[in-house]
């Protein structure tokens, strides 16, 4: 297997990616400790980016949706990423991906990781931004607003795909895990933060799934912790809201801090959502797991929960 080791430097990571053979043979790029301050695109299958640990290896950029793009429009959500992975079979391990755009009250959406590819894996990583930290492709079939999907996959077919996130820390405030992938999160910390600098008390949503119609799984959180970051008030956040009407999000054996509202979930004004989507919890603990959930939230039975295995998940597409 081809292995390349790199140090931080001018476009060091992008240059290493560009130097790989243009085939699909497995390759590993090992990132030595330090900050890789660059906007990165990985469009080659079966590549592993392996850092020396999330605390010591960081990929950082600061594009934001509200800032101007050279084409005369704003950058927009889907061109704001720090790291784009647009290929199958890729892995991130032991590093941080951060979108450092600030101040929060001015920049709008700012994606840290744009992940588009079947069998994508992310292990022992930290993903950090504010709004829209992690995009788990595919995009919904149609945009709600003109130019709303401007970006690298705007005109591409919407590909069903499976993502796996293990032992990761994912931080943000509004819709900070969003998209249409079947995504399995295990032993992850899902941390709601207050990124504002103007003293406001934020409200937010940990997830905004856009699960395609007919897809068996959307977001599955197994043994995860939904945590309140510094200066995040009690009962100010939701577990999720549906970006599109077939959204599915299920929490199994998760710990939930008190920043989650008692009702738990929000329908984003989609009157049809209780019939078309699916939100559920099973054997969750912590102060945020208490309270009267919205009527359309499900509490899984033991038999229903038993269907949520990683093997079933991986065999679902």
N, C-alpha and C positions, 0 to 999 in steps of 0.2 A: 504494500500500500504506500502510495506517495505521501510523504509527510514534509511539510515546510514549517520552519520555526521563524517567527518574525519579532522584531522590536518595534515600539512606537516610533513613528516618523511620518514624513509627509506622504499621505496617501498609502501608507505601508500596507494596510489590510486590503484595500482595493487593488493595489498592484499585485499582491500575492494571489488574490482570486483571479485576476486577469492572466496570470502566468500559468495557471493550471492547464493541463491538456484538455482540449475541447472534445471530451468523450464523457462517459458516465461511470468510469472506474472510480472506486472509493478514493477519497483524498482527505487529508487532515491538515488544517492550518493551526499551528499552536501559537497562541498569542502570549508573549512574555508579559510580565506585569507592567502596568503603566496605562496612560490614557491615550486612546486612539481617537483623536478628534477629527472625524471625517464622516461624511455621508456615504454609506456603503450599499452596494447592490450585489447580491449573490444570485446569479441566474444559471448556475451549473449544478446538476443533480449530484446527490450522494457526497456532499461535502460536509465535513465536521469542522466547526470553529470551536476550538478548545482553549479556554483561558486558564489562568493560574488560580482562579477563584474570583467570585463576584466582587469581593472587597478590593482586589488588587488589579483586576483587568477590566477596563471600562471602554466601551465604544460610545462616544458622545457627539451629538450634533444639536442644532437649535433652530431648525426650520419650524414655521408655524402657519396655520391655515390662513390667518388674517394678513400675512405679509405679502408684498407684491412678488409676482413671478416675472421672469423676463418676457413671457408671452403677453404681458399687459393685464392679465387676470391675477387674482390672488393665488397663492400656492394651493390653498384648499387642503382638506383633510388628508387625501390619499396621495399627496405629493410631499407631505410634511415629515415623512418617516426619517428616522436615523439609520435603521437597517432594514433593507428589503430582502426577503428571501423569496424568490420566485422560481422554484424548482422542487422536484420530488426528492424525498429521501434525505433531506438535510437535517443536521443536528447542531444545536448550540449547547455548550457545556461550560460551566464554571466562569461566567463573565457577566458583566452588567451592560445592558443597552439602555441608554438614557436619552430622552429628548429634553434638553435643558432650556427650552424657550421660556422666557419670563419677561415681564410680570404676567401672572396668570390672568389678571383681569383684562389684559389687552390682547393676548396672543390667540385665544380660542383653542381649537383642536390642535394637538401636536403629538403625532404618533411616534412612539419609540420603536416598536417592532411591527413590521408589516409582513405577516407570514402567509404565504400562498404556495402550498404544495402538499400533496398527499404524503403521509408517513413522516410529517415534520415532528421532530422531537426537541424539547427544550428542558434541560436538566440542570439543577443547581445554579440557576441564573437569577438575576434581579432585573426587572423591567420597570422603568421609572419614567413617569411624566405626570400629567394632570388629567386633561380630558383626552380620551381615546388613546390610552397608553399602548394597548395591544390589539391589533386588528387581526382576526382569524378569518381569512378569506374562505369562501368566495363572497363577493359582493352580492347584494340582492339583485334580482333580475332587472329591475328598472329603478332609476333614480327618481326621487320625489321632486327635486329642483334641478333646473338646467345647470349643467356643468358640476353637479354635485359629486360625480364620481371621477372627475378629472384625475388621471394618474396612470400608473403602468399597466393596470389590468382593466381599464374602463371598457375597452372594446373586445376583450378576450372572452371566450366561453366561460361560464360559471362551472368550475370543476368541483364535484363532491370530493371531500378530503378529510383525512383523520389527522388530528394533532394530539400530541401527548406532552403534558407539562408536569414535571415531577420536582418536588423540593425547591420550587421557585418562590420568589417574593415578587409580587406584582402590585405596584402602587399607583394610585391615581384618585380622581375625585368623581368625574362624570362619565358614565358609559366606558369605564376604562378597560373593560374586556368586551369586545364587540365583534360581531361578524357571523358568518354562516357555517363555519366548520363544525364537524363533529369533534369536539375537543374534550379530552379527558385530563382533569386536573387532580393530582394526587399529592397529598402532604405539602400543599402550597399554602403560603400566607397571602391572603388577599387584603391589602391594607388601604383603607380609605384615608386620604390625607386632606389637609387644608393648605392648598397652595396659594391662597390669596395673600396679598401684602397690604390690603386696604382695610383690614379689620373685620370684614364681613364674616358671618357664620355660614359656611357652605352647606348645601344639601346636595346629595348626589346619588348615583346608581353604580353598583359594582359591575353589573353586566348589562349588555344590550344585545341579546342574541337576535340573529336574523335567519334562523334555521330554515332551510328550504322546505317547501311543502312535500310531505311524504318521507322525509328523512327520519330514521328511527330515533337517533340521538342528536341532541344539540350540545349544550354544555353539561358536563357531569363533573361535580366536585366531590371527591372522595377523601375523607379524613383531612379536610382543609380547615384553615382558621380564617374567619372573616374578622379582621381586627381594625380598631380605631387608632389612627395615628394621632400625633400631637395636635391639640386644639380642635379636635373633632368632637362635637357635642353628642350627647345621648339622643337617640331617636331622631336623627337628622338625615339618615341615609336609607336607601332601599337596597335589597339584594339584587333587584333587576327590574328592567322594563323592556318591552318587546320593540326592537328596532323594526321588525316586520311581524306580521300577524301570526306566523306559524312558529314563533320562538319557543324553544324548549330549554329549560334550565332546571337541573335537579341537584340537590345537596344531600349527601349521605354521610352521616356520622361526622358532621362538621361542628366546630366551635364557633359561636357567633357572639361578638361583643355587643354592648348596649347601644352602639351608634345606629344599629338597624331599627327602623320603626317597627312597632308591634304588628302593623299590617303586612310588613315584609316585602310586598311586591307592589308594582304600579303598572297599570295597563296602558299608559301613555295615551289615553284618550281613544283607544281602539275598542269600540263597542263590541266588535266581533271576537275579540281576543279570548274571552273565556271559553268559547267553542272551538277556536282554531289552534290555540297555543297550549303550552303545558308547563306549569311551575309546580315543583314538588320538593318536599323535605322528608328526611327519614332519620330518626334517632340523633337529631342534632341537640347540642347542649350549649350552655352559656346564657347570659342574661338576654341576649338578642334573639334567642330562640323562643322566648316566652311571648305571650300576647295573642290577641285574636287576629289571625291572618285573614287576608281578603278571602271572600267566599270561593273564588276560583282557584285558590292554592290547594294543592293536594297533599295529604299525608300518606305516604306509601305504606302498604301492608308489608309484613315480612316476606311474603311470597313475591310481591311486586319488586321490593328492594333486591331480592336475590337475583333478579334478571340483570342488574347493573354490575356486570363483571367486565374486567378489561378484555377478556377473550370475546365475550359477546359484542362489546363495543368495536373491537378491531375487525370482527367478521360482519359488521353491519352494513358496509358499503360494497 
